[in-house]
């Protein structure tokens, strides 16, 4: 069939639909949810697909080259209509908040030897009781946060979760014994993880579809480099003073985030599909306070998802085949990188022949490597994701297909393999500091690129369930890394780090080859038959 024929058919279909239905039959405010994963971006193609009458009502970017999804309403309080500065403030605050959970969790890496000495035990016991279980709870906390957000909104759940997290991390600072410290650290992780699932909500709430991958890069950068930031900073602190100063500083950062949330963060949940859209019952400072503490959310809960839907949505999203497959691929890819973070301190600090026997200062300095790598990944992803999106839209005659997001994985996985193999060889063969830096940096950069692609793809497929998507990605990455610290060091000690990291890279490569091309080939069919409108 020729291009001219297909265009004529679309025009004929659009004309028939336009003449046989009223304008109200096409709800432009929910269309991006009803046609999840396939969006008409080019205004000219929109005339063909929707008909000229409907296309004339579509709101476009300022330059007129792209259709905006979701379609903004005429309400100035619609987050899609906020000014660029107002949106930027929300993105900055939620990114700073997303640093908190893994920043606090990573503090345990910098203090592992000091904690073992303080509580008269081994670093293995400290790792197993505190680091591993806090990582485990990071994932589950996000699921509960999303259930509450579907009912009561983003802001109050984020605020109260960070207040509780602040209380528990402060308790870690003054914990008198290991049992208390362990309990407080696990509770900190469970409550503190909320920003790591709220960010996708906020980005999708305030930015149109064509900007979301770029903004997700920034938010994702925050929580990916955060577990490396605390070992980098606090290693120098612990070497010179008590480990309690490290947790005290983490508490102060958490306090700063809570203050920023109180002062600047706004509720971005906007019920654009309700008819009519409920109006605010208060204004000014009163509205601000009521929204922050949850009064507004309680009032709006009757218009939103039922408790049954809120509690089961994550499970229903998880068992959609394309989501399950992509998460199965992402879990070990991200999980093994978490394992590297929790065990590198052991490899670097243990005397030869197992490790390098570096001092605390040297180990802390080396943790600057993944921080720089994440920033490089952000720069790479910022331009690459836009290029992939624009190229795919042109090839698809002005239509975006969600599976195009996964092309970034083809760049990430080879980098991941190179980084892991080089890092394993550096540990086993004692190749030197340069090899550690390049191997570690390349691997972390790959994780950054791939994770953004996974978030963007899943969000495009399930725009109505972006919170569940975010929580499931967060859960799978933490479950993927939870067990790694248990076996990575013994395995590398017995058989060599090259075998350990090489096998882990091979597992990721195999899952990539089995899953990503298949999802791209069958993505349209899967979205059509397993969507959740």
WOCOR-V536935 format. One record per residue. N is the residue number from 1. RES is the residue in three letters. PHI is phi in whole degrees, 0 to 359 (NA if undefined). PSI is psi as a letter, one per 30 degrees, with the letter a starting at -180 (* if undefined). OMEGA is omega in whole degrees, -180 to 180 (999 if undefined). Layout:
n->N res->RES phi->PHI psi->PSI omega->OMEGA
n->N res->RES phi->PHI psi->PSI omega->OMEGA
This chain:
n->1 res->UNK phi->NA psi->k omega->-177
n->2 res->UNK phi->282 psi->l omega->178
n->3 res->UNK phi->298 psi->e omega->-178
n->4 res->UNK phi->297 psi->e omega->179
n->5 res->UNK phi->296 psi->e omega->-179
n->6 res->UNK phi->295 psi->e omega->178
n->7 res->UNK phi->294 psi->e omega->180
n->8 res->UNK phi->299 psi->e omega->179
n->9 res->UNK phi->298 psi->e omega->180
n->10 res->UNK phi->298 psi->e omega->-180
n->11 res->UNK phi->295 psi->e omega->179
n->12 res->UNK phi->298 psi->e omega->180
n->13 res->UNK phi->297 psi->e omega->-179
n->14 res->UNK phi->295 psi->e omega->-180
n->15 res->UNK phi->295 psi->e omega->178
n->16 res->UNK phi->299 psi->e omega->-179
n->17 res->UNK phi->295 psi->e omega->-178
n->18 res->UNK phi->293 psi->e omega->-178
n->19 res->UNK phi->279 psi->f omega->-177
n->20 res->UNK phi->261 psi->f omega->-180
n->21 res->UNK phi->228 psi->l omega->176
n->22 res->UNK phi->266 psi->l omega->-180
n->23 res->UNK phi->305 psi->e omega->-174
n->24 res->UNK phi->292 psi->f omega->-179
n->25 res->UNK phi->290 psi->f omega->176
n->26 res->UNK phi->257 psi->j omega->-179
n->27 res->UNK phi->271 psi->j omega->-177
n->28 res->UNK phi->293 psi->f omega->-179
n->29 res->UNK phi->285 psi->f omega->179
n->30 res->UNK phi->244 psi->g omega->-175
n->31 res->UNK phi->299 psi->e omega->-179
n->32 res->UNK phi->294 psi->f omega->176
n->33 res->UNK phi->276 psi->e omega->-180
n->34 res->UNK phi->290 psi->e omega->180
n->35 res->UNK phi->248 psi->h omega->-174
n->36 res->UNK phi->303 psi->k omega->177
n->37 res->UNK phi->89 psi->f omega->177
n->38 res->UNK phi->223 psi->j omega->-176
n->39 res->UNK phi->234 psi->k omega->175
n->40 res->UNK phi->278 psi->j omega->-175
n->41 res->UNK phi->257 psi->e omega->-177
n->42 res->UNK phi->280 psi->k omega->-179
n->43 res->UNK phi->301 psi->e omega->179
n->44 res->UNK phi->292 psi->e omega->177
n->45 res->UNK phi->294 psi->e omega->178
n->46 res->UNK phi->297 psi->e omega->178
n->47 res->UNK phi->296 psi->e omega->-180
n->48 res->UNK phi->287 psi->e omega->-174
n->49 res->UNK phi->283 psi->e omega->-174
n->50 res->UNK phi->258 psi->f omega->-170
n->51 res->UNK phi->93 psi->l omega->-174
n->52 res->UNK phi->297 psi->e omega->-177
n->53 res->UNK phi->295 psi->e omega->179
n->54 res->UNK phi->290 psi->e omega->-178
n->55 res->UNK phi->299 psi->e omega->-180
n->56 res->UNK phi->292 psi->f omega->-180
n->57 res->UNK phi->269 psi->f omega->-179
n->58 res->UNK phi->287 psi->k omega->176
n->59 res->UNK phi->269 psi->k omega->-174
n->60 res->UNK phi->244 psi->l omega->172
n->61 res->UNK phi->296 psi->l omega->-176
n->62 res->UNK phi->301 psi->e omega->180
n->63 res->UNK phi->275 psi->f omega->175
n->64 res->UNK phi->75 psi->g omega->-175
n->65 res->UNK phi->263 psi->f omega->-176
n->66 res->UNK phi->223 psi->k omega->172
n->67 res->UNK phi->279 psi->k omega->-180
n->68 res->UNK phi->277 psi->k omega->173
n->69 res->UNK phi->229 psi->k omega->-4
n->70 res->UNK phi->292 psi->l omega->179
n->71 res->UNK phi->290 psi->k omega->178
n->72 res->UNK phi->293 psi->k omega->173
n->73 res->UNK phi->276 psi->a omega->177
n->74 res->UNK phi->270 psi->g omega->-179
n->75 res->UNK phi->280 psi->k omega->179
n->76 res->UNK phi->297 psi->f omega->179
n->77 res->UNK phi->272 psi->f omega->171
n->78 res->UNK phi->297 psi->k omega->-178
n->79 res->UNK phi->305 psi->f omega->176
n->80 res->UNK phi->293 psi->f omega->-179
n->81 res->UNK phi->263 psi->f omega->-180
n->82 res->UNK phi->297 psi->l omega->178
n->83 res->UNK phi->291 psi->l omega->180
n->84 res->UNK phi->300 psi->e omega->180
n->85 res->UNK phi->294 psi->e omega->-180
n->86 res->UNK phi->297 psi->e omega->177
n->87 res->UNK phi->294 psi->e omega->-179
n->88 res->UNK phi->298 psi->e omega->178
n->89 res->UNK phi->299 psi->e omega->180
n->90 res->UNK phi->298 psi->e omega->-179
n->91 res->UNK phi->294 psi->e omega->-180
n->92 res->UNK phi->296 psi->e omega->-177
n->93 res->UNK phi->293 psi->e omega->-178
n->94 res->UNK phi->291 psi->f omega->176
n->95 res->UNK phi->290 psi->e omega->176
n->96 res->UNK phi->297 psi->e omega->178
n->97 res->UNK phi->291 psi->e omega->-180
n->98 res->UNK phi->293 psi->f omega->178
n->99 res->UNK phi->289 psi->f omega->-170
n->100 res->UNK phi->305 psi->e omega->-171
n->101 res->UNK phi->302 psi->e omega->-178
n->102 res->UNK phi->284 psi->f omega->175
n->103 res->UNK phi->296 psi->e omega->178
n->104 res->UNK phi->292 psi->e omega->179
n->105 res->UNK phi->298 psi->e omega->180
n->106 res->UNK phi->291 psi->f omega->177
n->107 res->UNK phi->300 psi->e omega->177
n->108 res->UNK phi->297 psi->f omega->178
n->109 res->UNK phi->291 psi->e omega->-180
n->110 res->UNK phi->292 psi->f omega->-174
n->111 res->UNK phi->254 psi->g omega->-171
n->112 res->UNK phi->300 psi->e omega->-179
n->113 res->UNK phi->288 psi->e omega->178
n->114 res->UNK phi->294 psi->e omega->178
n->115 res->UNK phi->294 psi->e omega->179
n->116 res->UNK phi->298 psi->e omega->179
n->117 res->UNK phi->289 psi->e omega->-179
n->118 res->UNK phi->298 psi->e omega->-175
n->119 res->UNK phi->258 psi->g omega->172
n->120 res->UNK phi->55 psi->h omega->179
n->121 res->UNK phi->213 psi->a omega->-178
n->122 res->UNK phi->258 psi->l omega->177
n->123 res->UNK phi->295 psi->e omega->178
n->124 res->UNK phi->297 psi->e omega->178
n->125 res->UNK phi->295 psi->e omega->178
n->126 res->UNK phi->300 psi->e omega->179
n->127 res->UNK phi->300 psi->e omega->-175
n->128 res->UNK phi->290 psi->e omega->-176
n->129 res->UNK phi->281 psi->e omega->-171
n->130 res->UNK phi->251 psi->d omega->-175
n->131 res->UNK phi->299 psi->e omega->-174
n->132 res->UNK phi->295 psi->e omega->-178
n->133 res->UNK phi->287 psi->e omega->176
n->134 res->UNK phi->290 psi->e omega->175
n->135 res->UNK phi->298 psi->e omega->-180
n->136 res->UNK phi->301 psi->e omega->-176
n->137 res->UNK phi->283 psi->f omega->175
n->138 res->UNK phi->302 psi->e omega->-178
n->139 res->UNK phi->288 psi->e omega->-175
n->140 res->UNK phi->289 psi->e omega->179
n->141 res->UNK phi->300 psi->e omega->180
n->142 res->UNK phi->296 psi->e omega->179
n->143 res->UNK phi->298 psi->e omega->180
n->144 res->UNK phi->291 psi->e omega->179
n->145 res->UNK phi->297 psi->e omega->-179
n->146 res->UNK phi->294 psi->e omega->177
n->147 res->UNK phi->303 psi->e omega->-180
n->148 res->UNK phi->289 psi->e omega->-179
n->149 res->UNK phi->294 psi->e omega->179
n->150 res->UNK phi->297 psi->f omega->-179
n->151 res->UNK phi->266 psi->e omega->-167
n->152 res->UNK phi->244 psi->f omega->177
n->153 res->UNK phi->100 psi->l omega->-176
n->154 res->UNK phi->282 psi->e omega->-169
n->155 res->UNK phi->298 psi->e omega->-176
n->156 res->UNK phi->296 psi->e omega->179
n->157 res->UNK phi->293 psi->e omega->177
n->158 res->UNK phi->296 psi->e omega->-178
n->159 res->UNK phi->299 psi->e omega->-176
n->160 res->UNK phi->293 psi->e omega->178
n->161 res->UNK phi->296 psi->e omega->180
n->162 res->UNK phi->286 psi->f omega->174
n->163 res->UNK phi->296 psi->e omega->178
n->164 res->UNK phi->295 psi->e omega->179
n->165 res->UNK phi->299 psi->e omega->178
n->166 res->UNK phi->298 psi->e omega->180
n->167 res->UNK phi->298 psi->e omega->-176
n->168 res->UNK phi->285 psi->e omega->179
n->169 res->UNK phi->289 psi->e omega->174
n->170 res->UNK phi->295 psi->e omega->177
n->171 res->UNK phi->296 psi->e omega->175
n->172 res->UNK phi->301 psi->e omega->-177
n->173 res->UNK phi->300 psi->e omega->-175
n->174 res->UNK phi->250 psi->g omega->-178
n->175 res->UNK phi->300 psi->k omega->-177
n->176 res->UNK phi->278 psi->f omega->-178
n->177 res->UNK phi->212 psi->l omega->-174
n->178 res->UNK phi->294 psi->e omega->-179
n->179 res->UNK phi->297 psi->e omega->178
n->180 res->UNK phi->295 psi->e omega->180
n->181 res->UNK phi->300 psi->e omega->-180
n->182 res->UNK phi->299 psi->e omega->-179
n->183 res->UNK phi->298 psi->e omega->-179
n->184 res->UNK phi->293 psi->e omega->180
n->185 res->UNK phi->292 psi->e omega->178
n->186 res->UNK phi->294 psi->e omega->178
n->187 res->UNK phi->293 psi->e omega->175
n->188 res->UNK phi->301 psi->e omega->-179
n->189 res->UNK phi->295 psi->e omega->-176
n->190 res->UNK phi->298 psi->e omega->-178
n->191 res->UNK phi->277 psi->e omega->-174
n->192 res->UNK phi->287 psi->f omega->-173
n->193 res->UNK phi->287 psi->f omega->-175
n->194 res->UNK phi->310 psi->e omega->-179
n->195 res->UNK phi->298 psi->f omega->-179
n->196 res->UNK phi->283 psi->f omega->172
n->197 res->UNK phi->246 psi->f omega->-179
n->198 res->UNK phi->283 psi->f omega->-175
n->199 res->UNK phi->301 psi->e omega->179
n->200 res->UNK phi->297 psi->e omega->173
n->201 res->UNK phi->305 psi->e omega->-174
n->202 res->UNK phi->297 psi->e omega->-180
n->203 res->UNK phi->300 psi->e omega->-179
n->204 res->UNK phi->289 psi->f omega->-180
n->205 res->UNK phi->290 psi->e omega->-170
n->206 res->UNK phi->251 psi->f omega->-178
n->207 res->UNK phi->248 psi->k omega->176
n->208 res->UNK phi->292 psi->l omega->-174
n->209 res->UNK phi->309 psi->e omega->-172
n->210 res->UNK phi->288 psi->f omega->178
n->211 res->UNK phi->255 psi->f omega->-170
n->212 res->UNK phi->293 psi->e omega->-179
n->213 res->UNK phi->298 psi->e omega->179
n->214 res->UNK phi->296 psi->e omega->180
n->215 res->UNK phi->286 psi->e omega->175
n->216 res->UNK phi->298 psi->e omega->176
n->217 res->UNK phi->304 psi->e omega->-177
n->218 res->UNK phi->292 psi->e omega->-180
n->219 res->UNK phi->297 psi->e omega->180
n->220 res->UNK phi->296 psi->e omega->178
n->221 res->UNK phi->304 psi->e omega->-178
n->222 res->UNK phi->299 psi->e omega->-175
n->223 res->UNK phi->273 psi->f omega->176
n->224 res->UNK phi->279 psi->e omega->180
n->225 res->UNK phi->274 psi->f omega->-177
n->226 res->UNK phi->298 psi->e omega->179
n->227 res->UNK phi->291 psi->f omega->177
n->228 res->UNK phi->268 psi->f omega->-176
n->229 res->UNK phi->292 psi->e omega->-178
n->230 res->UNK phi->291 psi->e omega->175
n->231 res->UNK phi->298 psi->e omega->179
n->232 res->UNK phi->295 psi->e omega->-177
n->233 res->UNK phi->281 psi->e omega->-169
n->234 res->UNK phi->274 psi->f omega->175
n->235 res->UNK phi->300 psi->e omega->178
n->236 res->UNK phi->291 psi->e omega->-179
n->237 res->UNK phi->291 psi->e omega->-176
n->238 res->UNK phi->295 psi->e omega->180
n->239 res->UNK phi->293 psi->f omega->-174
n->240 res->UNK phi->240 psi->f omega->-179
n->241 res->UNK phi->208 psi->a omega->-176
n->242 res->UNK phi->289 psi->l omega->175
n->243 res->UNK phi->298 psi->f omega->-180
n->244 res->UNK phi->295 psi->f omega->177
n->245 res->UNK phi->294 psi->e omega->178
n->246 res->UNK phi->295 psi->e omega->179
n->247 res->UNK phi->291 psi->e omega->175
n->248 res->UNK phi->296 psi->e omega->178
n->249 res->UNK phi->293 psi->e omega->176
n->250 res->UNK phi->298 psi->e omega->177
n->251 res->UNK phi->297 psi->e omega->179
n->252 res->UNK phi->295 psi->e omega->178
n->253 res->UNK phi->296 psi->e omega->177
n->254 res->UNK phi->300 psi->e omega->178
n->255 res->UNK phi->297 psi->e omega->178
n->256 res->UNK phi->300 psi->e omega->179
n->257 res->UNK phi->296 psi->e omega->178
n->258 res->UNK phi->300 psi->e omega->179
n->259 res->UNK phi->296 psi->e omega->179
n->260 res->UNK phi->297 psi->e omega->177
n->261 res->UNK phi->298 psi->e omega->-180
n->262 res->UNK phi->298 psi->e omega->-172
n->263 res->UNK phi->276 psi->e omega->-167
n->264 res->UNK phi->237 psi->f omega->-173
n->265 res->UNK phi->285 psi->k omega->-178
n->266 res->UNK phi->238 psi->l omega->175
n->267 res->UNK phi->286 psi->k omega->-178
n->268 res->UNK phi->259 psi->f omega->178
n->269 res->UNK phi->287 psi->k omega->-177
n->270 res->UNK phi->230 psi->k omega->-173
n->271 res->UNK phi->275 psi->i omega->-173
n->272 res->UNK phi->288 psi->f omega->-178
n->273 res->UNK phi->271 psi->f omega->178
n->274 res->UNK phi->283 psi->k omega->180
n->275 res->UNK phi->229 psi->j omega->-6
n->276 res->UNK phi->281 psi->l omega->177
n->277 res->UNK phi->290 psi->k omega->-178
n->278 res->UNK phi->301 psi->k omega->180
n->279 res->UNK phi->271 psi->l omega->178
n->280 res->UNK phi->295 psi->k omega->180
n->281 res->UNK phi->264 psi->f omega->177
n->282 res->UNK phi->211 psi->l omega->-177
n->283 res->UNK phi->222 psi->l omega->173
n->284 res->UNK phi->62 psi->b omega->-177
n->285 res->UNK phi->296 psi->e omega->180
n->286 res->UNK phi->298 psi->e omega->178
n->287 res->UNK phi->298 psi->e omega->-180
n->288 res->UNK phi->300 psi->e omega->-179
n->289 res->UNK phi->294 psi->e omega->-179
n->290 res->UNK phi->298 psi->e omega->179
n->291 res->UNK phi->289 psi->e omega->-178
n->292 res->UNK phi->295 psi->e omega->-175
n->293 res->UNK phi->272 psi->f omega->173
n->294 res->UNK phi->111 psi->g omega->-179
n->295 res->UNK phi->296 psi->e omega->178
n->296 res->UNK phi->298 psi->e omega->179
n->297 res->UNK phi->298 psi->e omega->178
n->298 res->UNK phi->296 psi->e omega->179
n->299 res->UNK phi->296 psi->e omega->-176
n->300 res->UNK phi->277 psi->f omega->-175
n->301 res->UNK phi->302 psi->e omega->-177
n->302 res->UNK phi->292 psi->f omega->179
n->303 res->UNK phi->270 psi->f omega->-170
n->304 res->UNK phi->253 psi->a omega->-175
n->305 res->UNK phi->301 psi->k omega->174
n->306 res->UNK phi->288 psi->l omega->178
n->307 res->UNK phi->299 psi->e omega->180
n->308 res->UNK phi->298 psi->e omega->179
n->309 res->UNK phi->295 psi->e omega->-179
n->310 res->UNK phi->297 psi->e omega->-176
n->311 res->UNK phi->280 psi->f omega->-176
n->312 res->UNK phi->256 psi->f omega->-174
n->313 res->UNK phi->300 psi->e omega->-178
n->314 res->UNK phi->298 psi->e omega->180
n->315 res->UNK phi->294 psi->e omega->-179
n->316 res->UNK phi->293 psi->e omega->177
n->317 res->UNK phi->292 psi->e omega->-177
n->318 res->UNK phi->304 psi->e omega->-173
n->319 res->UNK phi->268 psi->g omega->165
n->320 res->UNK phi->285 psi->k omega->-168
n->321 res->UNK phi->302 psi->e omega->-178
n->322 res->UNK phi->288 psi->e omega->177
n->323 res->UNK phi->290 psi->e omega->-180
n->324 res->UNK phi->302 psi->e omega->-179
n->325 res->UNK phi->295 psi->e omega->-179
n->326 res->UNK phi->294 psi->e omega->178
n->327 res->UNK phi->292 psi->e omega->176
n->328 res->UNK phi->297 psi->e omega->176
n->329 res->UNK phi->284 psi->e omega->-177
n->330 res->UNK phi->289 psi->e omega->-174
n->331 res->UNK phi->303 psi->e omega->179
n->332 res->UNK phi->289 psi->e omega->-180
n->333 res->UNK phi->300 psi->e omega->178
n->334 res->UNK phi->282 psi->e omega->-176
n->335 res->UNK phi->299 psi->e omega->179
n->336 res->UNK phi->295 psi->e omega->178
n->337 res->UNK phi->290 psi->e omega->174
n->338 res->UNK phi->296 psi->e omega->178
n->339 res->UNK phi->301 psi->e omega->177
n->340 res->UNK phi->299 psi->e omega->-178
n->341 res->UNK phi->297 psi->e omega->-177
n->342 res->UNK phi->280 psi->f omega->-177
n->343 res->UNK phi->253 psi->f omega->-180
n->344 res->UNK phi->299 psi->e omega->179
n->345 res->UNK phi->300 psi->e omega->178
n->346 res->UNK phi->289 psi->e omega->179
n->347 res->UNK phi->301 psi->e omega->-175
n->348 res->UNK phi->284 psi->e omega->-176
n->349 res->UNK phi->267 psi->f omega->-179
n->350 res->UNK phi->287 psi->k omega->180
n->351 res->UNK phi->298 psi->l omega->176
n->352 res->UNK phi->301 psi->l omega->9
n->353 res->UNK phi->273 psi->f omega->-178
n->354 res->UNK phi->289 psi->e omega->-176
n->355 res->UNK phi->240 psi->a omega->-176
n->356 res->UNK phi->255 psi->f omega->-179
n->357 res->UNK phi->68 psi->h omega->-179
n->358 res->UNK phi->288 psi->l omega->176
n->359 res->UNK phi->285 psi->l omega->180
n->360 res->UNK phi->300 psi->e omega->180
n->361 res->UNK phi->296 psi->e omega->180
n->362 res->UNK phi->294 psi->e omega->179
n->363 res->UNK phi->300 psi->e omega->179
n->364 res->UNK phi->298 psi->e omega->179
n->365 res->UNK phi->298 psi->e omega->180
n->366 res->UNK phi->294 psi->f omega->179
n->367 res->UNK phi->288 psi->f omega->170
n->368 res->UNK phi->288 psi->f omega->-178
n->369 res->UNK phi->302 psi->e omega->-179
n->370 res->UNK phi->294 psi->f omega->177
n->371 res->UNK phi->296 psi->e omega->177
n->372 res->UNK phi->297 psi->e omega->-179
n->373 res->UNK phi->297 psi->e omega->178
n->374 res->UNK phi->297 psi->e omega->178
n->375 res->UNK phi->296 psi->e omega->176
n->376 res->UNK phi->296 psi->e omega->177
n->377 res->UNK phi->297 psi->e omega->179
n->378 res->UNK phi->295 psi->e omega->179
n->379 res->UNK phi->296 psi->e omega->179
n->380 res->UNK phi->297 psi->e omega->-178
n->381 res->UNK phi->293 psi->e omega->-179
n->382 res->UNK phi->304 psi->e omega->-177
n->383 res->UNK phi->272 psi->e omega->-177
n->384 res->UNK phi->293 psi->e omega->-179
n->385 res->UNK phi->296 psi->e omega->176
n->386 res->UNK phi->295 psi->e omega->-180
n->387 res->UNK phi->295 psi->e omega->179
n->388 res->UNK phi->299 psi->e omega->-179
n->389 res->UNK phi->297 psi->e omega->-177
n->390 res->UNK phi->295 psi->e omega->179
n->391 res->UNK phi->294 psi->e omega->-179
n->392 res->UNK phi->293 psi->e omega->178
n->393 res->UNK phi->296 psi->e omega->179
n->394 res->UNK phi->296 psi->e omega->-179
n->395 res->UNK phi->291 psi->f omega->-179
n->396 res->UNK phi->263 psi->g omega->177
n->397 res->UNK phi->57 psi->h omega->174
n->398 res->UNK phi->89 psi->g omega->-179
n->399 res->UNK phi->245 psi->k omega->178
n->400 res->UNK phi->265 psi->k omega->174
n->401 res->UNK phi->245 psi->k omega->-172
n->402 res->UNK phi->302 psi->e omega->-175
n->403 res->UNK phi->297 psi->f omega->178
n->404 res->UNK phi->295 psi->f omega->178
n->405 res->UNK phi->302 psi->e omega->-173
n->406 res->UNK phi->284 psi->f omega->176
n->407 res->UNK phi->297 psi->f omega->178
n->408 res->UNK phi->296 psi->f omega->179
n->409 res->UNK phi->296 psi->f omega->-180
n->410 res->UNK phi->292 psi->f omega->174
n->411 res->UNK phi->274 psi->e omega->-174
n->412 res->UNK phi->287 psi->e omega->-171
n->413 res->UNK phi->295 psi->e omega->175
n->414 res->UNK phi->302 psi->e omega->176
n->415 res->UNK phi->297 psi->e omega->-180
n->416 res->UNK phi->300 psi->e omega->-180
n->417 res->UNK phi->298 psi->e omega->180
n->418 res->UNK phi->300 psi->e omega->-179
n->419 res->UNK phi->295 psi->e omega->-179
n->420 res->UNK phi->294 psi->e omega->-179
n->421 res->UNK phi->295 psi->e omega->179
n->422 res->UNK phi->296 psi->e omega->180
n->423 res->UNK phi->295 psi->e omega->178
n->424 res->UNK phi->298 psi->e omega->178
n->425 res->UNK phi->295 psi->e omega->180
n->426 res->UNK phi->296 psi->e omega->179
n->427 res->UNK phi->289 psi->e omega->-175
n->428 res->UNK phi->285 psi->e omega->-176
n->429 res->UNK phi->266 psi->f omega->-177
n->430 res->UNK phi->50 psi->h omega->-175
n->431 res->UNK phi->286 psi->f omega->179
n->432 res->UNK phi->117 psi->l omega->-175
n->433 res->UNK phi->296 psi->e omega->-178
n->434 res->UNK phi->299 psi->e omega->-180
n->435 res->UNK phi->295 psi->e omega->177
n->436 res->UNK phi->299 psi->e omega->-177
n->437 res->UNK phi->298 psi->e omega->-177
n->438 res->UNK phi->291 psi->e omega->180
n->439 res->UNK phi->297 psi->e omega->-180
n->440 res->UNK phi->296 psi->e omega->-178
n->441 res->UNK phi->297 psi->e omega->-180
n->442 res->UNK phi->296 psi->e omega->-179
n->443 res->UNK phi->297 psi->e omega->-178
n->444 res->UNK phi->292 psi->e omega->176
n->445 res->UNK phi->300 psi->e omega->178
n->446 res->UNK phi->296 psi->e omega->178
n->447 res->UNK phi->299 psi->e omega->179
n->448 res->UNK phi->300 psi->e omega->-178
n->449 res->UNK phi->297 psi->e omega->-176
n->450 res->UNK phi->291 psi->e omega->-177
n->451 res->UNK phi->294 psi->e omega->177
n->452 res->UNK phi->298 psi->e omega->179
n->453 res->UNK phi->298 psi->e omega->180
n->454 res->UNK phi->294 psi->e omega->177
n->455 res->UNK phi->302 psi->e omega->-176
n->456 res->UNK phi->296 psi->e omega->-179
n->457 res->UNK phi->297 psi->e omega->-178
n->458 res->UNK phi->296 psi->e omega->178
n->459 res->UNK phi->294 psi->e omega->178
n->460 res->UNK phi->295 psi->e omega->-179
n->461 res->UNK phi->284 psi->f omega->-177
n->462 res->UNK phi->227 psi->i omega->-178
n->463 res->UNK phi->296 psi->f omega->179
n->464 res->UNK phi->278 psi->f omega->-177
n->465 res->UNK phi->230 psi->h omega->-178
n->466 res->UNK phi->294 psi->f omega->176
n->467 res->UNK phi->294 psi->e omega->178
n->468 res->UNK phi->296 psi->e omega->177
n->469 res->UNK phi->301 psi->e omega->-179
n->470 res->UNK phi->297 psi->e omega->180
n->471 res->UNK phi->294 psi->e omega->-179
n->472 res->UNK phi->289 psi->e omega->175
n->473 res->UNK phi->297 psi->e omega->178
n->474 res->UNK phi->297 psi->e omega->180
n->475 res->UNK phi->293 psi->e omega->-176
n->476 res->UNK phi->293 psi->e omega->180
n->477 res->UNK phi->292 psi->e omega->180
n->478 res->UNK phi->284 psi->e omega->175
n->479 res->UNK phi->295 psi->e omega->177
n->480 res->UNK phi->296 psi->e omega->-179
n->481 res->UNK phi->265 psi->f omega->-175
n->482 res->UNK phi->301 psi->e omega->-173
n->483 res->UNK phi->272 psi->f omega->-171
n->484 res->UNK phi->299 psi->e omega->-178
n->485 res->UNK phi->296 psi->f omega->179
n->486 res->UNK phi->290 psi->e omega->-173
n->487 res->UNK phi->246 psi->f omega->-171
n->488 res->UNK phi->293 psi->e omega->-179
n->489 res->UNK phi->293 psi->e omega->177
n->490 res->UNK phi->301 psi->e omega->179
n->491 res->UNK phi->295 psi->e omega->-180
n->492 res->UNK phi->293 psi->e omega->179
n->493 res->UNK phi->294 psi->e omega->-177
n->494 res->UNK phi->279 psi->e omega->-171
n->495 res->UNK phi->243 psi->f omega->179
n->496 res->UNK phi->100 psi->k omega->-178
n->497 res->UNK phi->292 psi->f omega->-179
n->498 res->UNK phi->296 psi->e omega->177
n->499 res->UNK phi->295 psi->e omega->-178
n->500 res->UNK phi->301 psi->e omega->-177
n->501 res->UNK phi->289 psi->e omega->177
n->502 res->UNK phi->295 psi->e omega->178
n->503 res->UNK phi->294 psi->e omega->178
n->504 res->UNK phi->298 psi->e omega->177
n->505 res->UNK phi->295 psi->e omega->179
n->506 res->UNK phi->295 psi->e omega->177
n->507 res->UNK phi->299 psi->e omega->179
n->508 res->UNK phi->296 psi->e omega->-180
n->509 res->UNK phi->298 psi->e omega->-180
n->510 res->UNK phi->296 psi->e omega->179
n->511 res->UNK phi->296 psi->e omega->177
n->512 res->UNK phi->300 psi->e omega->-178
n->513 res->UNK phi->295 psi->e omega->-179
n->514 res->UNK phi->281 psi->e omega->-168
n->515 res->UNK phi->256 psi->e omega->-169
n->516 res->UNK phi->297 psi->e omega->178
n->517 res->UNK phi->300 psi->e omega->-180
n->518 res->UNK phi->296 psi->e omega->179
n->519 res->UNK phi->296 psi->e omega->178
n->520 res->UNK phi->294 psi->e omega->-179
n->521 res->UNK phi->290 psi->e omega->-175
n->522 res->UNK phi->255 psi->g omega->-174
n->523 res->UNK phi->301 psi->e omega->-179
n->524 res->UNK phi->298 psi->e omega->178
n->525 res->UNK phi->297 psi->e omega->-178
n->526 res->UNK phi->295 psi->e omega->179
n->527 res->UNK phi->294 psi->e omega->-179
n->528 res->UNK phi->292 psi->e omega->-173
n->529 res->UNK phi->260 psi->f omega->-177
n->530 res->UNK phi->230 psi->h omega->178
n->531 res->UNK phi->278 psi->l omega->179
n->532 res->UNK phi->229 psi->j omega->-177
n->533 res->UNK phi->280 psi->* omega->999
